[in-house]
């Protein structure tokens, strides 16, 4: 058997071939001392770099036009130190609402109470001590039961309790500050998934009642997402599922939520977050993004880029107003 001949292979001029990358897309070396906004412009215009710049652009548009921006977050962002950045977004009016899973309230409350959180599971599990901290379970379960009596959602109940408790590190609480600022904060619980569920003070009826109320409140937020941005930060299953159901609910009720931007941020690819956040919700309109990387790097990076772009946009708007008054 002879090797196939290459003499009759048909070729064409390289200059006529469409290409996906050009020199216009190339990145630029960084020069020390330049501002963050300049760094963003040095990124190549390909793949994730393009996605990052586009997400920043969508967020800038939403903030300036006061469109809905929702941050749905797992507990890990709190554990890796992102609370101050999220708090700044709340203070500056960037976020319209926040959604957490059940573990999020544990780490948020413990930071406020004692200034530290995240136990050593491998060490404590062997002795059955994992999740058995008295103050955490007692405080949160009592707050939830009080919220159920008041017909509140779980997020509001815990946020109010943290705000009113006067904890020494209360300024680090996302839920406490959300309550003070009047920002809707919802908590979506899977019964049995959180350590406070086996504390003696746990009340399944109260947990279910307040978390279901929060699902309805979250759906109200989702109903206003037309033209807005939904960010899923570090939740692989619970919040992507809750978001998809809430979106279906509001569309069932006749709300127009088609032109939206969805962003999933996690340090690895997961089926649920990719499918339920990035793909399915925008199949008939809008756009989804999947930004992969460690939370403690990617989210501060996104926040810094947004801060720079907002500063530049607001400066430009002020100049336009000044010119119009001349």
VMD Tcl script that draws the C-alpha trace (Angstrom):
set ca {
  {0.00 0.00 0.00}
  {1.42 3.35 -1.08}
  {1.11 6.59 0.91}
  {-1.53 8.93 -0.51}
  {-0.20 11.57 -2.91}
  {-0.36 15.23 -1.87}
  {0.26 16.63 -5.36}
  {-3.42 17.31 -6.13}
  {-4.29 19.04 -2.82}
  {-6.19 22.28 -3.56}
  {-4.95 25.39 -1.73}
  {-5.96 29.04 -1.72}
  {-4.28 32.37 -0.85}
  {-3.96 33.05 2.89}
  {-5.01 36.65 2.21}
  {-8.46 35.42 1.13}
  {-9.11 33.20 4.16}
  {-11.43 34.53 6.90}
  {-9.63 34.47 10.26}
  {-10.94 34.64 13.79}
  {-7.95 36.48 15.29}
  {-6.18 39.55 13.88}
  {-3.42 41.82 15.10}
  {-6.15 44.24 16.17}
  {-7.14 41.66 18.79}
  {-3.69 41.39 20.35}
  {-3.03 42.36 23.95}
  {-0.54 45.02 25.03}
  {2.36 44.79 27.54}
  {1.63 46.45 30.85}
  {3.45 49.63 31.82}
  {3.86 50.06 35.61}
  {2.08 52.99 37.21}
  {-0.84 53.20 34.80}
  {-4.47 53.20 36.06}
  {-6.69 50.13 36.18}
  {-8.81 51.41 33.31}
  {-5.77 51.31 31.06}
  {-5.09 47.70 32.07}
  {-8.54 46.66 30.88}
  {-7.76 48.08 27.45}
  {-4.56 46.02 27.22}
  {-6.46 42.72 27.29}
  {-6.72 40.80 24.03}
  {-10.12 40.95 22.33}
  {-10.61 37.19 22.39}
  {-12.44 34.58 24.48}
  {-12.68 35.31 28.23}
  {-11.03 38.73 27.93}
  {-13.77 39.83 25.55}
  {-16.38 38.34 27.88}
  {-14.97 40.24 30.87}
  {-15.04 43.54 28.99}
  {-18.56 42.91 27.75}
  {-19.83 42.03 31.24}
  {-18.31 45.23 32.60}
  {-20.03 47.15 29.82}
  {-23.40 45.57 30.62}
  {-23.02 46.41 34.31}
  {-22.09 50.02 33.54}
  {-25.17 50.33 31.35}
  {-27.41 48.90 34.07}
  {-26.04 51.15 36.80}
  {-26.37 54.31 34.73}
  {-29.86 53.41 33.46}
  {-30.91 51.96 36.84}
  {-31.72 48.52 35.52}
  {-31.96 45.50 37.82}
  {-28.72 43.82 38.90}
  {-29.03 40.67 41.04}
  {-26.14 38.94 42.79}
  {-26.89 35.31 43.65}
  {-24.07 33.88 45.74}
  {-23.02 30.71 47.46}
  {-21.23 30.74 50.81}
  {-17.74 30.50 49.35}
  {-17.49 34.19 48.34}
  {-17.93 35.12 52.02}
  {-15.35 32.54 53.09}
  {-12.74 33.91 50.69}
  {-13.09 37.49 51.89}
  {-15.34 39.14 49.31}
  {-17.86 40.65 51.74}
  {-16.30 44.17 51.74}
  {-16.45 44.32 47.93}
  {-20.07 43.15 47.87}
  {-20.89 45.65 50.61}
  {-19.41 48.43 48.48}
  {-21.62 47.42 45.55}
  {-24.58 47.67 47.93}
  {-23.53 51.08 49.25}
  {-23.07 52.46 45.73}
  {-26.47 51.25 44.56}
  {-25.10 48.76 42.04}
  {-27.11 45.83 43.40}
  {-30.90 45.68 43.25}
  {-31.03 42.49 45.27}
  {-28.98 39.65 46.77}
  {-29.76 35.94 46.98}
  {-27.89 33.43 49.17}
  {-27.98 29.72 49.84}
  {-28.46 28.47 53.38}
  {-24.76 28.24 54.14}
  {-24.31 31.90 53.27}
  {-26.17 33.10 56.36}
  {-23.95 30.97 58.59}
  {-20.67 32.50 57.47}
  {-22.17 35.98 57.22}
  {-23.50 35.79 60.78}
  {-20.36 34.25 62.27}
  {-18.19 36.99 60.79}
  {-20.46 39.59 62.39}
  {-20.56 37.78 65.73}
  {-16.91 36.88 66.32}
  {-14.91 38.04 63.30}
  {-14.06 34.56 62.03}
  {-15.78 31.63 60.31}
  {-15.21 28.38 58.34}
  {-14.38 25.48 60.65}
  {-11.99 22.60 59.95}
  {-14.48 20.01 58.69}
  {-11.95 17.19 58.35}
  {-10.89 17.56 61.99}
  {-14.33 18.17 63.52}
  {-16.32 15.58 61.55}
  {-14.55 12.58 63.13}
  {-15.71 13.57 66.62}
  {-19.18 14.72 65.52}
  {-18.27 18.30 66.38}
  {-18.71 19.64 62.86}
  {-21.45 22.27 62.82}
  {-22.12 22.08 66.55}
  {-21.27 25.68 67.51}
  {-23.94 26.74 70.01}
  {-24.14 30.48 69.26}
  {-24.41 30.06 65.48}
  {-27.32 27.63 65.56}
  {-29.14 29.37 68.41}
  {-28.93 32.87 66.97}
  {-29.90 31.97 63.41}
  {-32.72 29.59 64.31}
  {-34.24 32.06 66.74}
  {-34.05 34.78 64.08}
  {-35.75 32.49 61.56}
  {-38.56 31.59 63.99}
  {-39.08 35.26 64.78}
  {-39.22 35.99 61.05}
  {-41.83 33.28 60.54}
  {-44.02 34.83 63.23}
  {-43.73 38.22 61.52}
  {-44.46 36.80 58.06}
  {-40.97 37.84 56.89}
  {-38.61 36.14 54.52}
  {-35.55 34.37 55.91}
  {-33.08 36.93 54.58}
  {-34.92 39.85 56.13}
  {-35.30 38.00 59.43}
  {-31.59 37.22 59.76}
  {-30.53 40.63 58.43}
  {-32.71 42.43 60.97}
  {-31.43 40.24 63.80}
  {-27.78 40.90 62.89}
  {-28.39 44.62 62.49}
  {-30.14 44.90 65.85}
  {-27.72 42.67 67.78}
  {-24.87 45.18 67.77}
  {-22.24 42.54 67.07}
  {-18.61 43.76 67.22}
  {-18.02 42.96 63.56}
  {-21.51 43.69 62.29}
  {-20.14 46.03 59.64}
  {-18.98 42.95 57.69}
  {-22.45 41.44 57.43}
  {-24.01 41.50 53.98}
  {-27.45 40.59 55.33}
  {-27.30 43.12 58.14}
  {-26.35 45.95 55.81}
  {-28.93 44.88 53.24}
  {-31.59 45.24 55.93}
  {-30.33 48.70 56.85}
  {-30.20 49.85 53.23}
  {-33.55 48.33 52.31}
  {-32.00 46.05 49.67}
  {-33.96 42.81 49.21}
  {-31.88 39.85 50.43}
  {-33.30 36.36 50.01}
  {-32.10 32.99 51.32}
  {-32.86 29.69 49.60}
  {-32.49 26.66 51.82}
  {-32.18 22.93 51.18}
  {-33.38 21.34 54.44}
  {-30.62 19.24 55.95}
  {-27.86 20.87 53.94}
  {-26.84 23.39 56.63}
  {-25.37 22.76 60.07}
  {-28.00 24.85 61.87}
  {-30.64 22.31 60.80}
  {-29.49 19.82 63.44}
  {-29.20 22.36 66.23}
  {-31.76 21.73 69.02}
  {-33.41 25.08 68.27}
  {-34.10 24.28 64.59}
  {-37.70 24.58 63.43}
  {-38.30 23.02 60.02}
  {-41.66 24.71 59.59}
  {-40.17 28.15 60.21}
  {-37.24 27.48 57.88}
  {-39.54 26.27 55.13}
  {-42.02 29.12 55.57}
  {-39.42 31.90 55.51}
  {-37.41 30.38 52.67}
  {-40.55 29.94 50.56}
  {-41.42 33.57 51.21}
  {-37.93 34.43 49.94}
  {-38.51 32.42 46.77}
  {-41.52 34.58 46.05}
  {-39.55 37.75 46.83}
  {-36.72 36.58 44.61}
  {-39.21 35.95 41.81}
  {-40.33 39.57 42.20}
  {-36.74 40.65 41.62}
  {-36.44 38.37 38.61}
  {-39.65 39.83 37.15}
  {-37.75 43.11 36.71}
  {-34.71 41.63 34.97}
  {-35.66 42.79 31.46}
  {-32.55 44.65 30.29}
  {-30.77 43.78 33.53}
  {-27.95 41.50 34.73}
  {-28.11 38.37 36.88}
  {-24.80 37.18 38.37}
  {-24.39 33.70 39.85}
  {-21.29 33.77 42.05}
  {-20.13 30.42 43.38}
  {-23.36 28.42 43.58}
  {-23.17 25.19 41.60}
  {-26.67 23.79 42.15}
  {-29.11 25.51 44.53}
  {-29.22 29.06 43.19}
  {-29.05 28.09 39.49}
  {-32.08 25.86 40.13}
  {-33.92 28.58 42.06}
  {-33.19 31.13 39.34}
  {-34.52 28.90 36.57}
  {-37.76 28.20 38.46}
  {-38.24 31.87 39.33}
  {-37.70 32.84 35.68}
  {-40.25 30.28 34.53}
  {-42.71 31.52 37.16}
  {-42.55 35.17 36.13}
  {-42.81 34.31 32.43}
  {-45.82 32.15 33.28}
  {-47.40 35.20 34.95}
  {-46.85 37.31 31.85}
  {-43.76 39.31 32.79}
  {-41.51 40.15 29.86}
  {-38.04 38.90 30.82}
  {-36.27 38.05 27.56}
  {-33.54 40.61 27.01}
  {-31.28 39.92 29.98}
  {-27.61 39.24 30.63}
  {-26.62 36.28 32.80}
  {-23.14 35.75 34.25}
  {-21.84 32.64 35.98}
  {-18.62 33.02 37.99}
  {-17.01 29.93 39.48}
  {-13.59 28.30 39.74}
  {-14.67 25.26 37.75}
  {-17.35 24.38 35.22}
  {-20.57 22.87 36.56}
  {-23.48 21.51 34.57}
  {-26.29 23.23 36.48}
  {-24.81 26.71 36.56}
  {-23.78 26.54 32.90}
  {-27.15 25.21 31.76}
  {-29.52 27.07 34.10}
  {-27.71 30.42 34.19}
  {-25.65 30.84 31.03}
  {-27.63 28.93 28.40}
  {-31.34 28.28 28.98}
  {-32.47 31.72 30.26}
  {-31.11 33.57 27.21}
  {-32.02 31.08 24.50}
  {-34.74 33.43 23.18}
  {-32.90 36.69 23.79}
  {-30.10 38.28 25.78}
  {-26.64 36.83 26.35}
  {-24.96 34.51 28.84}
  {-21.35 34.53 30.04}
  {-19.27 31.95 31.89}
  {-16.24 33.46 33.66}
  {-14.05 30.73 35.16}
  {-11.49 31.49 37.86}
  {-11.00 31.71 41.61}
  {-13.61 33.90 43.29}
  {-11.00 35.75 45.33}
  {-9.33 36.90 42.11}
  {-12.09 37.14 39.51}
  {-14.72 39.04 41.49}
  {-12.35 41.77 42.77}
  {-11.06 42.05 39.21}
  {-14.59 42.52 37.88}
  {-15.36 45.04 40.63}
  {-12.19 47.04 39.94}
  {-12.91 47.17 36.21}
  {-16.48 48.27 36.90}
  {-15.33 51.00 39.30}
  {-12.91 52.39 36.72}
  {-15.47 52.32 33.90}
  {-18.17 53.90 36.05}
  {-15.81 56.67 37.12}
  {-14.98 57.38 33.47}
  {-18.62 57.27 32.34}
  {-19.80 59.54 35.13}
  {-17.01 62.01 34.40}
  {-18.06 62.05 30.75}
  {-21.71 62.60 31.71}
  {-20.77 65.49 33.98}
  {-18.78 67.08 31.19}
  {-21.76 66.74 28.85}
  {-24.00 68.47 31.40}
  {-21.48 71.28 31.82}
  {-21.20 71.74 28.05}
  {-24.98 71.81 27.71}
  {-25.21 74.59 30.32}
  {-22.65 76.80 28.59}
}
mol new
graphics top color blue
foreach p $ca { graphics top sphere $p radius 0.5 }
foreach p [lrange $ca 0 end-1] q [lrange $ca 1 end] { graphics top cylinder $p $q radius 0.2 }
display resetview
